[in-house]
């Protein structure tokens, strides 16, 4: 019997979590991105981004747009990296 009770309790707990999630208002893409950006400082990537932000002027709108594209999988990273590498090589050899 205890095993059945534990299974039922686990199922009840899972059902409650699903109800809690369903009860929360759905977030728009912009709201979701804001939540991600608000909490990103706790991650290693977020800490690096904070250091970069302290280095100088950052166009927040552009950064926000790139983050959104990365999240949606529409940011063309390969072409961007090629362009950056070309510029770095020009600076080093120029």
C-alpha positions, 0 to 999 in steps of 0.5 A, spaced: 500 500 500 505 505 501 507 504 494 501 506 491 500 512 496 507 514 494 505 514 486 498 517 488 502 523 492 507 524 486 501 524 481 497 529 485 503 533 486 505 533 478 497 535 477 498 541 482 504 543 478 501 543 472 495 546 474 499 552 477 503 553 470 496 553 467 493 558 472 499 563 470 498 568 465 501 566 458 507 571 457 508 574 450 515 573 447 517 580 449 515 579 456 519 572 456 525 575 453 524 580 459 524 575 464 530 571 461 534 578 461 532 579 468 535 572 470 541 571 466 545 575 471 545 568 475 548 564 469 556 564 467 554 567 460 550 573 464 556 574 468 560 575 462 555 579 459 555 584 465 562 585 464 561 587 457 556 592 459 560 595 463 566 596 458 562 602 454 556 604 450 551 598 449 545 599 444 540 595 448 535 595 443 540 591 438 542 586 444 535 585 445 534 584 438 540 579 437 537 575 443 530 574 441 533 572 434 538 567 438 532 565 442 528 564 435 533 560 432 533 566 426 540 569 428 545 567 422 551 566 427 555 563 421 555 569 417 556 574 422 562 570 425 565 570 418 564 578 418 567 579 424 573 574 423 574 578 416 574 585 420 579 582 425 584 580 420 584 586 417 585 590 423 591 585 425 594 586 418 592 593 416 
